[in-house]
Amino acid sequence: MFHIFCPYCQEYREEEEFHPSGQAHLVRPADPASVSDEEWGDYLFFRDNPRGIHHEMWVHRLGCRKFFNITRDTATYEILETYRMGEQPSITAANAEVRREQGVQTADGGWQTVGAQPENSRLNEETPS
Amino acid sequence: MSEARSEASVGNAATFDTHPGADAGVTPESPLQWSRVQGRVTEEGGAAEQIRVVERPFLGHLVLRGGAITLDEAVRAELGVSLPGKPLGLVLDAEGSRSVQWVSPDEWLVIVPAGEEFELENRLRARLGDAHFAIVNVGGGQTLLELSGEKARELLMKSVTYDVHEHGLPVGKAVGTVFAKTSVVLRRPSEERFELVVRRSFADYCVRWLRDAGREYGLRVESASP
């Protein structure tokens, strides 16, 4: 069960109150009439499925009913940060090592998940498979 | 109640009074009408139990949407209370019968005594003028249940995922959360009571859940008016 920090309610809530809404930061082509079928198809149907850091859109459907973004590690299920719509993530796949050094923090400076707390950090370390 | 009183048009929005009055020939039924027919609700008063659930039907529920600063000015002028300054805030007037609640960053729920919401909506619309806002009367879609008694918190602990302890839900806080597999707005207007704003169509279900969950403590469900 995730314990998710809602950036609008400014507190942690149970996953039950939320619903995932797919990949975040999709940009609709500015002029749909002029893009090729392939580009339009990519925009409409094709989504990233990374192993590792993924930016997702979630909605706090039973709370404030606002959409916001979550940066999540699909391999460990760690939630690395939550941020409002329109904001950019501070943790991306390109700077993923940042979190290893700095720990896993949310926008409010707190620890996001139980698994991400310092005493449990061993659980988050990748094991050779 | 005359036509002129029950319908109005302020700006380009048509509003109407959802309380048609006794002479309109319509008998209002509370969302717990079915529960009452089934004998799950009793009249107010009676033996003291450890938990009391009191329905407050027909209150005026208005949802205000728009910019916080614009709405704050209007609400302060018309209602005498300011919008809650922080997320999840709940502000009551001196009497305790009118409240403004934070629902989301651009949305507030105003609950006023029955019959006041039509006048209030018109006054707010007149005051807000051309500002970018929306006011929706949602009184027909939801109802309010008051929960009090020494075991009320324990009953809620069994029913909601939210932390209802003093540090999680202090007085003056209101949250939307999960209640018995449905949604609820959980409010803490004062030390001794909780308020649940539930969907009208789920009111009977919620009462049945509360009766079941409260059986071990002793629970009465009462209705303030038929």
Interface residues (C-beta under 8 A of the other chain):
Chain A: Y8 C9 Q10 E11 R13 E14 E16 E17 L62 G63 C64 R65 K66
Chain B: K86 P87 L88 V103 S104 P105 E107 T161 Y162 V175 G176 T177 V178 S183
